[in-house]
Each structure stands twice: as C-alpha cells, then as structure tokens.
Amino acid sequence: MKIEGSYTFNAPRDRVWQVLLDPKIMSQCMPGCESMNEVAPDQFEAVMKVGVASVKGTYKGKVSIKDKQAPSHYVLSGEGSGGPGFMQGDVAIDLEEQDGKTVLKYSTDARIGGLIASIGQRMLNGVAKMMVEQFFRKIEAFV
C-alpha cells in the first residue's frame, strides 16, 4: 500500500523538525497510541489500538528513526502485529522551508496482512490518510 501527501506547518523548519522527532510529542499525537517507550536512541516500542471498519485490535510493535539528515529528511520505520494482523512499512519524510512555513512531504510503502488486509485497499488507504492528517493536525499544536 503506497500513500503520499503533504502538510504545511505555519512554523520554521527547525522547529517542525524538533517537534516531529520528540518521542513524547510523537506518542501524544499518533492516533491510537497507548504507549511508546524509547529502548535505544531513535528506537521505540509502542502499543497502538487501531480500528478499521469492524476490524479493531491492539498492535505491539517497534518504531525506529533512520537516515536522519537534519533538518530536512528522515525515515520512520515500523512494524507491529496483533489479533487483526500485521503492519510493516517505512515513511520517508522531507521538510522544505517556504516563506517562513514548512512543507512536509511524506511517502510510505506499507505491507499489511491478516484479517485487516481483507478490508480492501480503498478503505485502508482512506483510513490511513485520515490518521496521517490527524497526526499532523495534532503536531501543529506543538509547533
């Protein structure tokens, strides 16, 4: 499943970079995140409760931040599994400063399996985009 998009923050790139990589803020802003603990620098274990249509469940997984090129690029890599199935993927994040604002562009390639994969690509894409939008709106409050 591939998803791409962008979001514009009304803040300078350095500030957006700081906020996006703050684990406490990240965990508060991720939809369904019940806990996120740093186990090593840029490596986290997380528990998330996610529901898509009638398929709901708790996922336990790992998240890592890779390929950091401050303050313009990083990759968020994650994998998790739970009753409804598994998710695994990478999200490339690029930040560009434009007129005092920051344009974030993201591109993800996710693999989904198990019961949750039976829902259908169209619905999964829609829910994933909605969750990404919720995340960025919450991040906006911190920048």
C-alpha positions in Angstrom: 0.0 0.0 0.0 1.5 3.3 -1.1 0.4 6.6 0.3 1.8 10.0 -0.5 0.9 13.5 0.6 1.9 16.8 2.1 1.1 19.1 5.0 2.1 22.7 5.6 3.0 23.9 9.1 2.9 27.5 10.0 6.4 27.3 11.6 10.0 27.3 10.6 11.6 24.0 9.5 14.0 23.7 12.5 11.0 23.9 14.9 9.0 21.4 13.0 12.0 19.0 12.9 12.4 19.3 16.7 8.7 18.6 17.4 8.4 15.7 14.9 11.4 13.9 16.5 10.3 14.4 20.1 9.2 11.0 21.4 6.8 12.4 24.0 5.1 14.6 21.5 5.1 11.9 18.8 3.3 9.5 21.2 0.7 12.1 22.1 -0.1 12.8 18.5 -0.2 9.3 17.0 -3.9 8.2 16.7 -4.5 5.2 18.9 -1.1 5.2 20.6 -1.4 3.8 24.1 2.3 3.8 25.0 5.7 4.4 23.4 8.9 3.8 25.2 12.4 4.6 23.9 14.6 1.4 24.1 17.7 2.8 22.4 18.5 6.1 20.7 15.9 6.6 17.9 14.3 3.1 18.6 11.0 2.7 20.3 8.5 0.0 21.4 4.8 1.0 21.0 1.4 -0.2 21.7 -1.4 1.1 19.5 -5.1 0.5 19.4 -6.3 0.8 15.8 -9.7 0.1 14.2 -10.7 0.0 10.5 -14.4 -0.7 9.9 -15.3 -3.7 12.1 -11.7 -4.9 12.4 -10.3 -3.5 15.6 -7.3 -4.5 17.7 -4.2 -3.8 19.7 -0.9 -3.9 18.0 2.5 -4.2 19.6 5.5 -3.1 17.6 8.7 -1.3 17.1 9.4 2.1 15.5 12.8 3.4 14.5 14.0 6.7 13.1 16.6 6.2 10.3 18.5 8.1 7.7 18.4 11.4 9.6 19.6 14.4 7.6 18.7 17.3 9.9 16.6 19.3 9.4 15.3 18.1 6.0 14.8 14.4 5.9 14.3 11.2 7.9 12.7 7.8 7.5 10.3 6.4 10.1 10.3 2.6 10.0 7.8 0.5 11.9 6.4 -3.0 12.3 3.7 -4.3 14.5 1.3 -7.2 15.0 -1.8 -8.0 16.9 -5.0 -10.0 16.7 -6.2 -8.4 13.4 -2.9 -9.0 11.6 0.3 -7.2 11.0 1.6 -4.0 9.6 5.1 -3.1 8.4 6.4 -0.1 6.5 8.6 2.9 6.0 7.6 6.5 5.8 10.0 9.0 4.1 9.6 12.5 5.5 11.0 15.6 3.7 10.8 19.1 5.1 11.1 22.2 2.9 11.1 25.8 4.2 8.9 28.1 2.2 8.2 31.7 3.2 8.6 31.0 6.9 6.4 28.0 6.8 7.4 24.3 6.4 6.0 22.0 3.8 6.3 18.4 4.8 6.1 15.8 2.1 5.6 12.1 3.0 5.7 8.9 1.1 5.0 5.5 2.6 5.2 1.9 1.4 3.3 -0.3 3.9 2.6 -4.0 3.9 -0.5 -5.3 5.7 -1.5 -8.8 6.3 -4.1 -10.9 8.2 -7.7 -10.1 8.8 -7.1 -6.3 8.4 -5.9 -6.8 4.9 -9.3 -8.3 3.9 -11.0 -4.9 4.3 -9.9 -3.6 1.0 -7.2 -1.3 -0.4 -9.5 1.6 -0.9 -10.9 1.7 2.6 -7.4 1.1 4.1 -5.9 4.0 2.1 -8.7 6.3 3.2 -8.3 5.4 6.9 -4.5 5.7 6.7 -4.7 9.2 5.1 -7.2 10.3 7.8 -4.9 9.1 10.5 -1.9 10.9 9.0 -3.9 14.1 8.7 -5.0 13.7 12.4 -1.3 13.2 13.4 -0.2 16.4 11.6 -3.0 18.5 13.0 -2.0 17.4 16.5 1.6 18.1 15.8 0.6 21.6 14.6 -0.4 22.5 18.1 3.2 21.9 19.3 5.0 24.0 16.7 
